[in-house]
């Protein structure tokens, strides 16, 4: 009986520390591999950076595109810069 209680306590304490992941794993990712390992006409949108995407595309095949599901403001792309005011 003592073994069961210890095992149950250990299991509960282990599971209590398991969360749903860190904040970076949430939300849509800005880069996708198109026509890669999942086959033609597929998107694998699991990459935060273009470099991550291209590194994976080398092994998975396909090519990287911006995620069509999110806007450019969410991708972290630079906005159009205005010229500095003249003095």
C-alpha positions in Angstrom: 0.0 0.0 0.0 2.8 2.4 0.8 4.3 1.8 -2.6 1.1 2.8 -4.3 0.8 6.0 -2.3 4.4 6.9 -3.1 3.9 6.1 -6.8 0.7 8.1 -7.0 2.3 11.1 -5.2 5.2 11.0 -7.6 2.9 10.8 -10.6 0.8 13.7 -9.5 3.8 15.9 -8.7 5.4 15.1 -12.1 2.2 15.9 -14.0 1.6 19.1 -12.1 4.8 20.5 -13.6 3.8 19.8 -17.1 2.3 22.9 -18.8 1.0 23.5 -22.3 4.4 24.8 -23.4 6.1 28.2 -23.4 4.7 31.3 -24.9 6.8 30.9 -28.1 5.0 27.7 -29.0 1.6 29.5 -29.2 0.1 31.2 -32.2 0.7 30.9 -35.9 4.3 30.8 -37.1 5.3 33.3 -39.8 7.2 30.9 -42.1 6.0 27.8 -44.0 7.6 25.1 -46.1 5.5 24.6 -49.2 5.5 21.3 -51.1 7.9 19.7 -48.6 7.8 16.4 -46.7 4.0 16.5 -46.4 3.7 16.3 -50.2 2.6 18.6 -53.0 0.2 21.4 -52.3 0.9 21.3 -48.5 2.2 23.8 -46.0 4.2 23.1 -42.9 3.9 26.4 -41.0 6.0 25.6 -37.9 8.9 28.0 -38.2 9.6 31.2 -36.4 12.4 32.4 -38.6 13.3 32.2 -42.3 16.6 30.5 -41.4 14.8 27.7 -39.5 12.5 27.3 -42.5 15.3 27.1 -45.0 17.4 24.8 -42.9 14.5 22.4 -42.6 13.6 22.8 -46.3 17.0 21.5 -47.2 16.2 18.2 -45.6 12.4 18.1 -46.3 12.4 19.5 -49.8 10.1 22.2 -50.9 10.7 25.9 -50.4 9.9 28.6 -47.8 7.1 31.1 -48.0 5.5 33.6 -45.6 2.6 32.1 -43.8 -0.5 33.2 -45.8 -2.7 33.0 -42.7 -1.1 36.0 -40.9 -0.5 39.6 -41.9 2.9 41.2 -42.5 2.5 43.1 -39.2 2.6 39.8 -37.3 5.6 38.6 -39.2 8.0 41.2 -37.8 8.8 42.6 -41.2 10.1 46.1 -41.2 7.6 48.8 -42.0 8.2 51.3 -44.7 10.5 53.9 -43.4 9.8 57.6 -43.8 12.7 59.9 -44.8 14.1 61.9 -41.9 12.7 65.4 -41.7 15.0 68.0 -43.2 16.5 70.6 -40.9 
